[in-house]
Amino acid sequence: MRATAVLPIGDWHATDTITLDYDHRHRRRIMLRTDAGTDLLLDLAETTRLRDGDGLDCGKDGIVRVIAALEPLAEITGSADLLIRLAWHLGNRHLDVSFRGTSLLIRSDHVIEAMVTGLGGHITRSQSPFDPESGAYAHDHG
C-alpha cells in the first residue's frame, strides 16, 4: 500500500490501523507496517505531523487510521513561576514539550528529569500518547 495524503479525523471508514510513536508520526517518506501486518509506504509531498485519529489515504487500498502509541512520559508539576522557569530550560535544550493543564509533559529522560527535580520540579511517570506543542512556524494540519 502507498499513502499519499492525510485525512483529518472525520466520518471516513478505516480499513486498517497503524500505531506509531511521536517520532514516526512526523514524517514525509518511510516504510511502515500496519497493525494487521501490511507493508505501507508513507509517501507525502512534505513532512507532516500525523495526529491520533488521522487517516492515511491509500487510494483504492482504503484508509489506514493512525493511532498514537503509548510512550513513557514524565509529567512535571510545580508552582506557576517554577513551571515557567522549567519551560525555559526545556526549550533551551530544544526538547519537545506537551502542556496538560498546569503541568508539562516530556518523554522520559533520566538526565532531564534530574535537572527538573534539581530545580525544584516534581516528576510523575506515566504511559500516554505524546503530542507535543508545534513550533511557532509549523505547518501541520492540527
BELQUI-V875149 format. One record per pair of residues at least 6 apart in sequence whose C-alpha atoms are under 6 Angstrom apart, sorted by the first residue. I is the first residue (numbers start at 1). J is the second residue. Records with the same first field share a line. If there is no record, write none. Layout:
I = J ; J
//
This chain:
1 = 40
2 = 40 ; 41 ; 58
3 = 42 ; 43 ; 56 ; 57 ; 58
4 = 43 ; 44
5 = 57
6 = 55 ; 56 ; 57
7 = 54 ; 55
8 = 54
9 = 53 ; 54
14 = 63 ; 64 ; 65
15 = 62 ; 63 ; 64
16 = 64
17 = 34 ; 35 ; 64 ; 65 ; 66
18 = 34 ; 35 ; 66 ; 67
19 = 67 ; 68 ; 69
20 = 68 ; 69
21 = 68 ; 69
25 = 49 ; 50
26 = 48 ; 49
27 = 47 ; 48
28 = 44 ; 46 ; 47
29 = 42 ; 43
30 = 41 ; 42
31 = 40 ; 41
32 = 39 ; 40
33 = 39 ; 40
48 = 140
49 = 140
52 = 66 ; 67 ; 68
53 = 65 ; 66
54 = 65 ; 66
55 = 63 ; 64 ; 65 ; 66
56 = 63 ; 64
57 = 63
68 = 129
69 = 129
70 = 127 ; 128 ; 129
71 = 127 ; 128 ; 129
72 = 108 ; 126 ; 127
73 = 106 ; 107 ; 108 ; 125 ; 126 ; 127
74 = 105 ; 106 ; 107 ; 108 ; 123 ; 124 ; 125
75 = 104 ; 105 ; 123 ; 124
76 = 103 ; 104 ; 122 ; 123
77 = 103 ; 121 ; 122
78 = 121
96 = 132
97 = 105 ; 106 ; 132
98 = 104 ; 105 ; 132 ; 133
//
